[in-house]
Amino acid sequence: MSFLNNNISFGDRRLVGQYDAREKLEKILKSDRLSHSYLLTGPSGVGKTAFALTMAEAINGIDNLTDLKGTAESKKSSWFAHPDIHLFIPFPSKGENEIQPRIEMVAQDPYEIVDFAIRPALNSEKLSKNRRAFYPIDYYRSDIQPLMKYNPNEGNRTVVVITEIDTMRKEAANAFLKFLEEPSSKLIFILTATNTDQLLPTIISRCQQIRLNPLREEEIRNGLVQYDNKSEEDASFLARMADGNYALARYFDVNTLKQT
């Protein structure tokens, strides 16, 4: 079954750069050889979560991040409203109550920084690195594992997006591996990872990998102008400072940077 027709460009409404990865994902979605698990790798801020959610929408026929040109199979407005698409993010100890507000932010913008390790508090625009986030075994058993037993409600597949799976604790990773080894035809995992050296090699081997590279200055500049209402001058300056990280560039203060 093809999930995109040949006239549709993957992620054309929101994705920034990464044209090689886009082309690869287009080919996957236009073929009838959809795997049960995908692993999107690459440094922070290059769009791994955005790509994962765009793919999830395309699989279930949602016209949102990709312009489906009248071929949408779902009436849902986005992945967030669809009962068969589930997004998970790692969280710190005692951070469970903060998960839903962050998921809602990603629903508004798939490039939003919601990682606890980078953005410890939502009520502050300041970014830092002082809250370690992970997937504990209890969270895996109570929230993620139950989804693996159900057929899709109204979509083509149940799609489970697990971001930064490299932060999954060893016990949870071993439990998750058992499901990867016995995949369901109605279930697709889309995983993201920044540090693949922290992943179980057996998890990597069970997934089809797609690499997202640091973004070029031109790609970041274009994204800042098109989606973030930056002027050409400011966008060019921020892109030079971003070191391939579009998500972070959106938080830079141009005036402060120019004074340093």
C-alpha positions in Angstrom: 0.0 0.0 0.0 1.3 3.4 -0.9 0.9 6.2 1.7 1.9 9.0 -0.6 1.2 9.4 -4.3 3.9 10.5 -6.7 2.6 14.1 -6.8 3.1 14.7 -3.1 6.3 16.1 -1.5 6.9 14.8 2.0 6.7 17.5 4.7 6.4 20.4 2.3 4.3 22.5 4.8 6.8 22.6 7.7 10.0 20.6 7.4 13.3 22.5 7.2 16.0 21.3 4.9 17.1 17.6 5.1 16.2 17.0 1.5 18.1 13.7 1.3 16.2 12.3 4.3 12.9 13.7 2.8 13.6 11.9 -0.4 14.3 8.6 1.4 11.1 8.9 3.4 9.1 9.7 0.3 10.4 6.6 -1.4 9.5 4.5 1.7 6.0 5.9 1.9 5.4 5.6 -1.8 6.4 1.9 -1.8 4.6 -1.1 -0.3 7.5 -2.1 1.9 6.8 -0.3 5.1 9.0 -1.6 8.0 7.7 -2.1 11.5 10.3 0.2 13.1 12.4 3.3 12.0 15.2 5.0 13.8 15.8 8.7 13.0 19.3 9.7 14.2 21.2 13.0 14.2 22.3 15.9 16.4 19.9 18.1 18.4 17.8 20.6 16.7 17.8 19.2 13.1 14.2 18.0 13.0 14.1 14.4 14.2 10.8 14.8 16.0 9.3 16.9 13.2 10.2 14.2 10.7 8.8 11.4 12.9 5.5 13.2 13.3 5.3 14.0 9.6 5.8 10.4 8.8 3.2 9.3 11.3 0.7 11.7 9.7 1.5 10.5 6.2 1.0 6.8 7.3 -2.5 7.6 8.6 -3.5 10.0 5.8 -3.5 13.3 7.8 -3.4 16.5 5.8 -1.3 18.8 7.9 2.5 18.8 7.9 2.4 17.4 4.4 0.0 18.7 1.7 -1.8 15.6 0.7 -3.5 17.5 -2.2 -7.0 16.2 -1.6 -6.0 12.6 -0.9 -6.3 12.7 2.9 -7.8 9.6 4.4 -8.4 11.1 7.8 -10.5 14.1 8.9 -8.3 14.8 11.9 -6.4 18.1 11.8 -3.1 16.7 13.0 -1.3 13.8 14.6 -2.2 15.2 18.0 -5.9 14.7 17.4 -5.6 11.2 15.9 -6.3 8.2 18.2 -3.7 6.0 16.5 -0.6 8.3 16.8 1.2 8.5 20.1 4.1 10.7 21.0 6.4 10.0 24.0 9.2 12.1 25.4 11.7 11.3 28.2 11.1 13.0 31.6 13.0 13.6 34.8 12.1 12.3 38.2 8.9 13.8 39.4 8.3 15.3 36.0 5.2 13.3 34.9 2.8 16.3 35.3 4.8 18.3 32.9 4.6 15.9 30.0 1.2 16.9 28.5 1.9 20.6 28.3 5.1 19.8 26.3 3.3 17.4 24.0 0.8 20.2 23.3 3.6 22.5 22.4 5.0 20.1 19.9 1.5 19.8 18.5 1.6 23.6 17.8 5.1 23.4 16.3 7.1 20.2 15.8 10.4 22.0 16.2 9.5 23.4 19.6 12.2 22.6 22.3 10.5 20.6 25.0 13.3 18.4 26.1 13.6 18.6 29.9 17.4 18.3 29.6 17.6 21.5 27.6 14.4 23.4 28.7 13.9 22.5 32.4 11.1 24.9 33.0 8.3 25.9 30.5 7.7 29.2 32.3 11.2 30.5 31.4 12.6 31.2 27.9 16.1 30.5 29.2 17.6 27.2 28.1 20.1 25.3 30.2 21.1 21.7 30.9 20.3 20.8 34.4 17.5 18.2 34.3 18.3 14.7 33.2 15.4 13.1 31.4 14.9 9.4 30.7 12.3 6.6 30.3 12.0 4.6 33.5 10.6 1.0 33.4 7.4 2.0 35.2 6.6 4.6 32.6 7.3 2.2 29.8 5.0 -0.5 31.4 2.2 1.9 32.2 2.1 4.1 29.2 4.0 2.7 26.2 3.7 -1.1 26.4 -0.2 -1.2 26.5 -0.4 0.5 23.1 1.4 -2.4 21.5 -1.5 -4.7 22.1 -4.2 -2.8 20.2 -5.1 -2.6 16.6 -5.5 0.8 15.0 -8.8 2.6 15.8 -9.4 4.4 12.6 -6.0 4.7 10.9 -3.9 2.5 8.7 -1.5 1.7 11.6 -0.9 2.4 15.2 2.1 4.6 15.2 4.2 5.0 18.3 6.8 7.8 18.2 9.4 7.6 21.0 11.8 10.5 21.0 15.4 10.2 22.3 15.1 6.5 22.9 18.8 6.5 23.7 17.7 7.8 27.2 15.6 4.7 27.9 16.8 2.9 31.0 18.4 -0.5 30.5 15.5 -2.5 32.0 12.9 -0.6 29.8 15.1 -1.0 26.7 15.3 -4.8 27.2 11.6 -5.0 27.6 11.0 -2.9 24.5 13.4 -5.0 22.5 11.1 -8.0 23.0 8.4 -6.2 21.0 10.8 -5.2 18.3 11.8 -8.8 17.9 8.1 -9.9 17.4 6.5 -7.0 15.5 2.9 -6.6 14.8 1.8 -5.8 11.2 -0.5 -3.1 12.5 2.0 -1.3 14.7 4.9 1.0 13.6 7.5 2.4 15.9 9.3 5.7 14.8 12.2 6.3 17.2 14.6 9.2 17.4 18.1 9.2 19.0 20.9 11.7 19.4 23.5 9.4 21.0 23.2 6.1 19.3 26.2 4.8 21.2 23.9 4.6 24.2 21.4 2.4 22.5 21.4 -1.4 22.6 22.9 -2.7 19.4 20.1 -5.1 19.0 17.5 -2.2 19.0 19.5 -0.5 16.2 19.7 -3.7 14.2 15.9 -4.1 14.4 15.2 -0.7 12.9 15.6 0.9 9.5 17.8 3.9 10.1 17.5 7.3 8.6 20.2 9.9 9.3 19.4 13.6 9.7 22.5 15.8 9.3 23.3 19.2 10.7 21.4 21.8 8.7 23.2 24.1 6.3 23.1 27.9 7.0 20.9 28.5 4.0 18.4 25.9 5.2 18.2 27.5 8.7 18.0 31.0 7.2 15.1 30.0 5.0 13.3 28.3 7.8 13.7 31.3 10.1 12.3 33.6 7.4 9.5 31.3 6.3 8.2 29.9 9.6 9.5 32.3 12.3 9.0 35.7 10.8 12.6 36.7 10.9 14.0 39.3 8.6 16.5 38.2 6.0 19.3 40.0 7.8 18.5 38.6 11.2 17.9 35.1 9.8 21.3 35.1 8.0 23.0 36.2 11.2 21.3 33.6 13.4 21.9 30.9 10.8 25.7 31.6 11.0 25.6 31.3 14.8 23.4 28.1 14.9 26.0 25.4 14.1 23.4 23.4 12.2 20.7 23.6 14.9 17.5 25.2 13.6 15.5 24.6 16.8 18.0 26.4 18.9 18.4 29.3 16.4 14.8 30.3 17.0 15.6 31.1 20.6 18.6 33.3 19.9 18.3 36.9 20.7 19.8 38.8 17.8 20.6 42.0 19.7 22.3 40.2 22.5 24.4 38.1 20.2 25.5 41.1 18.1 26.8 42.8 21.3 29.0 39.9 22.3 
